[in-house]
Amino acid sequence: MGIRTTWSVLAVGAGLWTSAMATEVVTVAAEDDWAPYSSMRADRSGPEGLAPALVKAAFKTQDVEVQFQVVPFSRCLHYAEKGTVVGCFDTTRTEANKDLFYWHPTPLFREELGIFGRADAPARELTQKDLEGQTVGVTIGYTYPTEFMQNPRIVKLSAASDGNLVKMLVARRVNYILLNTMPGYYRIKYEPALKGQIKRVGAIRLDSFWVSFSRAHPDGKRMSEVLEKGLQAIKANGEYDRMMQAFKQELQP
């Protein structure tokens, strides 16, 4: 889309240190289309966003250098499952995948599954119950709560991407859409066509996101433990909180 944000400066900075102090190099797959958490840079030189910055910073404390393969999320998971890479982000842990990967105890971050409506929607905090009797847009391939998907009173229409989902809402093809909140704010702030068109009107739940580490890769389990140590280190020294604060300040409307 060519969207840019000053937040990318932080992500770039996280990738500029040299590997002189690193004793080991690992390859992790990063999803390419979930800004501002992880997306391909405009010049296609690698990933940008909060997730690669956090992964770099955490591994750096353990003298590990990270190289990224930036791919669509479905391929990211496939590579990790087959052992082509040591891990993949950004992954939610579900009943379907919990035994497919190694999971570090501390998630990278938590993110809200928000309800977005048009700018003229009533100003009140909606919940899943409020979506009954409404037409709601969802993105193909994403994981949604079972109780939402199985609720026959909520009419669901699917879109191939979040971008198409937003277009459906603006075009009044649906009453509401489900969109992760910070990616939604990102689109509202950096896509001129959306200014004054849509807004967050409620939420479904708060999800946690991890690096899913490969059970087929010889270093999968060990690296999940190394990343956990690194996450604890950047939480202890304040770096994690500083990065999260900068991220939220940049995108909060």
C-alpha positions as a Markdown table, in Angstrom:
| # | Residue | x | y | z |
|---|---|---|---|---|
| 1 | Met | 0.0 | 0.0 | 0.0 |
| 2 | Gly | 3.0 | 2.3 | 0.4 |
| 3 | Ile | 1.8 | 3.3 | 3.9 |
| 4 | Arg | 4.5 | 4.7 | 6.1 |
| 5 | Thr | 4.8 | 5.6 | 9.8 |
| 6 | Thr | 7.4 | 7.1 | 12.0 |
| 7 | Trp | 7.0 | 3.9 | 14.1 |
| 8 | Ser | 9.1 | 2.1 | 11.4 |
| 9 | Val | 12.1 | 4.1 | 12.6 |
| 10 | Leu | 12.0 | 2.1 | 15.8 |
| 11 | Ala | 11.7 | -1.2 | 13.9 |
| 12 | Val | 14.6 | -0.2 | 11.6 |
| 13 | Gly | 16.7 | 0.7 | 14.6 |
| 14 | Ala | 16.1 | -2.7 | 16.1 |
| 15 | Gly | 17.6 | -4.3 | 13.0 |
| 16 | Leu | 20.7 | -2.1 | 12.6 |
| 17 | Trp | 23.0 | -3.5 | 15.3 |
| 18 | Thr | 25.9 | -5.5 | 14.1 |
| 19 | Ser | 26.4 | -9.1 | 14.7 |
| 20 | Ala | 29.9 | -8.7 | 16.2 |
| 21 | Met | 28.7 | -9.8 | 19.6 |
| 22 | Ala | 26.3 | -12.5 | 18.4 |
| 23 | Thr | 27.4 | -16.1 | 19.0 |
| 24 | Glu | 24.6 | -17.6 | 17.0 |
| 25 | Val | 22.4 | -16.8 | 14.0 |
| 26 | Val | 18.8 | -18.1 | 13.7 |
| 27 | Thr | 16.2 | -17.7 | 10.9 |
| 28 | Val | 12.7 | -16.8 | 11.8 |
| 29 | Ala | 9.8 | -16.4 | 9.4 |
| 30 | Ala | 7.9 | -13.1 | 9.6 |
| 31 | Glu | 4.4 | -12.4 | 8.2 |
| 32 | Asp | 4.4 | -9.8 | 5.4 |
| 33 | Asp | 1.0 | -8.1 | 5.6 |
| 34 | Trp | -0.1 | -7.2 | 9.2 |
| 35 | Ala | 1.0 | -3.7 | 9.7 |
| 36 | Pro | 1.9 | -2.2 | 12.2 |
| 37 | Tyr | 2.9 | -5.5 | 13.8 |
| 38 | Ser | 4.8 | -7.2 | 10.9 |
| 39 | Ser | 4.9 | -6.3 | 7.3 |
| 40 | Met | 7.3 | -6.1 | 4.4 |
| 41 | Arg | 9.2 | -2.8 | 4.0 |
| 42 | Ala | 8.4 | -0.8 | 1.0 |
| 43 | Asp | 11.8 | -1.4 | -0.5 |
| 44 | Arg | 11.4 | -5.2 | 0.3 |
| 45 | Ser | 14.6 | -5.2 | 2.4 |
| 46 | Gly | 13.0 | -7.0 | 5.3 |
| 47 | Pro | 10.2 | -6.8 | 7.9 |
| 48 | Glu | 9.1 | -3.7 | 9.9 |
| 49 | Gly | 6.8 | -3.3 | 12.8 |
| 50 | Leu | 6.6 | -4.1 | 16.5 |
| 51 | Ala | 7.0 | -7.9 | 16.3 |
| 52 | Pro | 10.4 | -8.0 | 14.5 |
| 53 | Ala | 11.6 | -5.2 | 16.7 |
| 54 | Leu | 10.7 | -7.2 | 19.8 |
| 55 | Val | 12.1 | -10.5 | 18.5 |
| 56 | Lys | 15.4 | -8.8 | 17.6 |
| 57 | Ala | 15.7 | -7.0 | 20.9 |
| 58 | Ala | 14.9 | -10.1 | 23.0 |
| 59 | Phe | 17.4 | -12.4 | 21.1 |
| 60 | Lys | 20.0 | -9.7 | 21.2 |
| 61 | Thr | 20.1 | -9.9 | 25.0 |
| 62 | Gln | 21.1 | -13.6 | 24.6 |
| 63 | Asp | 23.8 | -12.9 | 22.0 |
| 64 | Val | 21.7 | -14.3 | 19.1 |
| 65 | Glu | 21.3 | -12.6 | 15.8 |
| 66 | Val | 18.1 | -13.0 | 13.9 |
| 67 | Gln | 17.6 | -13.2 | 10.1 |
| 68 | Phe | 14.1 | -13.0 | 8.8 |
| 69 | Gln | 12.2 | -14.6 | 5.9 |
| 70 | Val | 9.3 | -12.3 | 5.2 |
| 71 | Val | 6.4 | -14.4 | 3.7 |
| 72 | Pro | 2.6 | -14.6 | 3.7 |
| 73 | Phe | 1.3 | -15.8 | 7.1 |
| 74 | Ser | 0.1 | -19.2 | 5.8 |
| 75 | Arg | 3.6 | -19.9 | 4.4 |
| 76 | Cys | 5.2 | -18.6 | 7.6 |
| 77 | Leu | 3.3 | -21.3 | 9.6 |
| 78 | His | 4.1 | -23.9 | 7.0 |
| 79 | Tyr | 7.8 | -23.2 | 7.1 |
| 80 | Ala | 7.8 | -23.4 | 10.9 |
| 81 | Glu | 5.8 | -26.6 | 11.0 |
| 82 | Lys | 8.1 | -28.3 | 8.5 |
| 83 | Gly | 11.3 | -27.0 | 10.1 |
| 84 | Thr | 12.5 | -24.8 | 7.2 |
| 85 | Val | 12.8 | -22.0 | 9.8 |
| 86 | Val | 13.1 | -22.1 | 13.6 |
| 87 | Gly | 9.9 | -20.2 | 14.2 |
| 88 | Cys | 7.1 | -17.9 | 12.8 |
| 89 | Phe | 5.2 | -14.9 | 14.0 |
| 90 | Asp | 2.6 | -13.5 | 14.8 |
| 91 | Thr | 0.7 | -16.6 | 15.9 |
| 92 | Thr | -2.2 | -17.1 | 18.3 |
| 93 | Arg | -2.3 | -20.4 | 20.2 |
| 94 | Thr | -5.5 | -22.4 | 19.5 |
| 95 | Glu | -6.8 | -25.9 | 20.1 |
| 96 | Ala | -5.8 | -26.7 | 16.5 |
| 97 | Asn | -2.2 | -25.6 | 16.7 |
| 98 | Lys | -1.2 | -25.9 | 20.4 |
| 99 | Asp | 0.5 | -29.3 | 19.8 |
| 100 | Leu | 2.2 | -28.4 | 16.5 |
| 101 | Phe | 4.7 | -25.9 | 17.9 |
| 102 | Tyr | 6.8 | -25.0 | 21.0 |
| 103 | Trp | 5.5 | -22.0 | 22.8 |
| 104 | His | 7.4 | -19.6 | 25.0 |
| 105 | Pro | 5.5 | -18.8 | 28.2 |
| 106 | Thr | 5.5 | -15.0 | 27.7 |
| 107 | Pro | 3.6 | -13.8 | 24.6 |
| 108 | Leu | 5.2 | -11.1 | 22.4 |
| 109 | Phe | 2.2 | -8.9 | 22.9 |
| 110 | Arg | -1.6 | -8.9 | 23.3 |
| 111 | Glu | -4.0 | -7.4 | 20.8 |
| 112 | Glu | -7.7 | -6.7 | 20.9 |
| 113 | Leu | -10.1 | -8.2 | 18.3 |
| 114 | Gly | -12.1 | -5.0 | 17.8 |
| 115 | Ile | -15.5 | -4.3 | 16.3 |
| 116 | Phe | -15.4 | -1.5 | 13.7 |
| 117 | Gly | -18.3 | 0.4 | 12.3 |
| 118 | Arg | -18.9 | 3.4 | 10.1 |
| 119 | Ala | -18.4 | 6.9 | 11.5 |
| 120 | Asp | -22.1 | 7.4 | 11.9 |
| 121 | Ala | -22.5 | 4.3 | 14.1 |
| 122 | Pro | -24.0 | 5.0 | 17.6 |
| 123 | Ala | -21.4 | 5.9 | 20.2 |
| 124 | Arg | -21.6 | 3.0 | 22.5 |
| 125 | Glu | -19.3 | 0.0 | 23.4 |
| 126 | Leu | -20.6 | -3.0 | 21.5 |
| 127 | Thr | -20.0 | -6.6 | 22.5 |
| 128 | Gln | -20.4 | -9.9 | 20.6 |
| 129 | Lys | -24.0 | -10.1 | 21.8 |
| 130 | Asp | -24.8 | -6.8 | 20.1 |
| 131 | Leu | -23.8 | -8.3 | 16.7 |
| 132 | Glu | -26.8 | -10.7 | 16.7 |
| 133 | Gly | -29.1 | -9.7 | 13.9 |
| 134 | Gln | -26.3 | -7.8 | 12.2 |
| 135 | Thr | -24.2 | -8.5 | 9.1 |
| 136 | Val | -20.6 | -8.7 | 10.1 |
| 137 | Gly | -17.5 | -8.9 | 7.9 |
| 138 | Val | -14.5 | -11.2 | 8.6 |
| 139 | Thr | -11.2 | -12.0 | 6.9 |
| 140 | Ile | -10.7 | -15.4 | 5.3 |
| 141 | Gly | -8.0 | -17.5 | 7.0 |
| 142 | Tyr | -8.1 | -15.6 | 10.3 |
| 143 | Thr | -9.0 | -17.3 | 13.6 |
| 144 | Tyr | -12.2 | -16.1 | 15.3 |
| 145 | Pro | -13.9 | -17.2 | 18.5 |
| 146 | Thr | -15.8 | -20.4 | 18.1 |
| 147 | Glu | -18.9 | -19.0 | 19.8 |
| 148 | Phe | -18.9 | -16.1 | 17.3 |
| 149 | Met | -18.5 | -18.3 | 14.2 |
| 150 | Gln | -21.1 | -20.8 | 15.4 |
| 151 | Asn | -23.7 | -18.1 | 16.3 |
| 152 | Pro | -26.5 | -18.5 | 13.7 |
| 153 | Arg | -27.9 | -15.1 | 14.6 |
| 154 | Ile | -24.8 | -13.3 | 13.3 |
| 155 | Val | -24.7 | -13.1 | 9.5 |
| 156 | Lys | -21.1 | -13.3 | 8.4 |
| 157 | Leu | -19.6 | -12.2 | 5.0 |
| 158 | Ser | -16.0 | -13.0 | 4.2 |
| 159 | Ala | -13.3 | -10.9 | 2.5 |
| 160 | Ala | -9.9 | -12.0 | 1.2 |
| 161 | Ser | -8.0 | -9.4 | 3.2 |
| 162 | Asp | -8.4 | -6.7 | 5.9 |
| 163 | Gly | -8.2 | -4.1 | 3.2 |
| 164 | Asn | -11.1 | -5.6 | 1.3 |
| 165 | Leu | -12.9 | -5.9 | 4.7 |
| 166 | Val | -12.7 | -2.2 | 5.3 |
| 167 | Lys | -13.9 | -1.5 | 1.8 |
| 168 | Met | -17.0 | -3.7 | 2.4 |
| 169 | Leu | -17.8 | -1.6 | 5.5 |
| 170 | Val | -17.4 | 1.7 | 3.8 |
| 171 | Ala | -19.5 | 0.5 | 0.9 |
| 172 | Arg | -22.3 | -0.5 | 3.4 |
| 173 | Arg | -22.2 | -4.1 | 2.3 |
| 174 | Val | -21.9 | -5.0 | 6.0 |
| 175 | Asn | -23.0 | -3.3 | 9.2 |
| 176 | Tyr | -19.7 | -4.1 | 11.1 |
| 177 | Ile | -16.4 | -5.8 | 10.7 |
| 178 | Leu | -14.0 | -7.6 | 13.0 |
| 179 | Leu | -10.5 | -6.1 | 12.8 |
| 180 | Asn | -7.6 | -6.1 | 15.3 |
| 181 | Thr | -7.7 | -2.8 | 16.9 |
| 182 | Met | -4.2 | -1.4 | 16.4 |
| 183 | Pro | -4.0 | -2.5 | 12.7 |
| 184 | Gly | -7.4 | -0.8 | 12.4 |
| 185 | Tyr | -6.1 | 2.4 | 13.9 |
| 186 | Tyr | -3.1 | 2.1 | 11.6 |
| 187 | Arg | -5.3 | 2.0 | 8.5 |
| 188 | Ile | -7.5 | 4.9 | 9.7 |
| 189 | Lys | -4.4 | 7.0 | 10.4 |
| 190 | Tyr | -2.4 | 6.3 | 7.2 |
| 191 | Glu | -5.0 | 5.6 | 4.5 |
| 192 | Pro | -6.4 | 9.0 | 3.5 |
| 193 | Ala | -9.5 | 7.5 | 2.0 |
| 194 | Leu | -10.6 | 6.2 | 5.4 |
| 195 | Lys | -10.4 | 9.5 | 7.3 |
| 196 | Gly | -13.7 | 10.1 | 8.9 |
| 197 | Gln | -15.2 | 6.9 | 7.4 |
| 198 | Ile | -14.8 | 4.2 | 10.1 |
| 199 | Lys | -14.2 | 3.9 | 13.8 |
| 200 | Arg | -13.8 | 1.3 | 16.6 |
| 201 | Val | -17.2 | 0.7 | 18.3 |
| 202 | Gly | -16.5 | -2.2 | 20.6 |
| 203 | Ala | -14.5 | -5.4 | 21.0 |
| 204 | Ile | -14.8 | -9.2 | 21.0 |
| 205 | Arg | -11.8 | -10.3 | 23.1 |
| 206 | Leu | -8.1 | -9.7 | 23.8 |
| 207 | Asp | -5.7 | -12.2 | 22.2 |
| 208 | Ser | -2.1 | -13.1 | 22.9 |
| 209 | Phe | 0.5 | -13.5 | 20.1 |
| 210 | Trp | 3.6 | -15.6 | 20.0 |
| 211 | Val | 6.5 | -16.8 | 17.9 |
| 212 | Ser | 5.5 | -20.4 | 17.2 |
| 213 | Phe | 8.7 | -22.5 | 17.3 |
| 214 | Ser | 9.2 | -25.5 | 15.1 |
| 215 | Arg | 9.0 | -29.0 | 16.5 |
| 216 | Ala | 10.7 | -30.3 | 13.3 |
| 217 | His | 13.7 | -27.9 | 13.6 |
| 218 | Pro | 16.6 | -29.2 | 15.7 |
| 219 | Asp | 16.8 | -25.8 | 17.5 |
| 220 | Gly | 13.1 | -25.2 | 17.9 |
| 221 | Lys | 12.7 | -26.1 | 21.6 |
| 222 | Arg | 16.0 | -24.5 | 22.6 |
| 223 | Met | 15.3 | -21.3 | 20.8 |
| 224 | Ser | 11.8 | -21.0 | 22.3 |
| 225 | Glu | 13.6 | -21.1 | 25.7 |
| 226 | Val | 16.2 | -18.6 | 24.6 |
| 227 | Leu | 13.6 | -16.1 | 23.4 |
| 228 | Glu | 11.7 | -16.5 | 26.7 |
| 229 | Lys | 14.9 | -15.5 | 28.5 |
| 230 | Gly | 15.3 | -12.5 | 26.2 |
| 231 | Leu | 11.7 | -11.4 | 26.7 |
| 232 | Gln | 12.2 | -11.5 | 30.4 |
| 233 | Ala | 15.4 | -9.5 | 30.0 |
| 234 | Ile | 13.9 | -6.6 | 28.0 |
| 235 | Lys | 10.9 | -6.5 | 30.4 |
| 236 | Ala | 13.3 | -6.3 | 33.4 |
| 237 | Asn | 15.5 | -3.5 | 31.9 |
| 238 | Gly | 12.5 | -1.4 | 30.7 |
| 239 | Glu | 13.1 | -1.8 | 27.0 |
| 240 | Tyr | 9.9 | -3.7 | 26.4 |
| 241 | Asp | 7.8 | -1.0 | 28.1 |
| 242 | Arg | 9.6 | 1.8 | 26.1 |
| 243 | Met | 8.9 | 0.0 | 22.8 |
| 244 | Met | 5.3 | -0.6 | 23.6 |
| 245 | Gln | 4.7 | 3.0 | 24.7 |
| 246 | Ala | 6.2 | 4.4 | 21.5 |
| 247 | Phe | 4.1 | 2.0 | 19.5 |
| 248 | Lys | 0.9 | 2.9 | 21.1 |
| 249 | Gln | 1.5 | 6.7 | 21.1 |
| 250 | Glu | 2.2 | 6.6 | 17.4 |
| 251 | Leu | -1.0 | 4.9 | 16.5 |
| 252 | Gln | -3.6 | 5.8 | 19.1 |
| 253 | Pro | -6.2 | 8.1 | 17.5 |
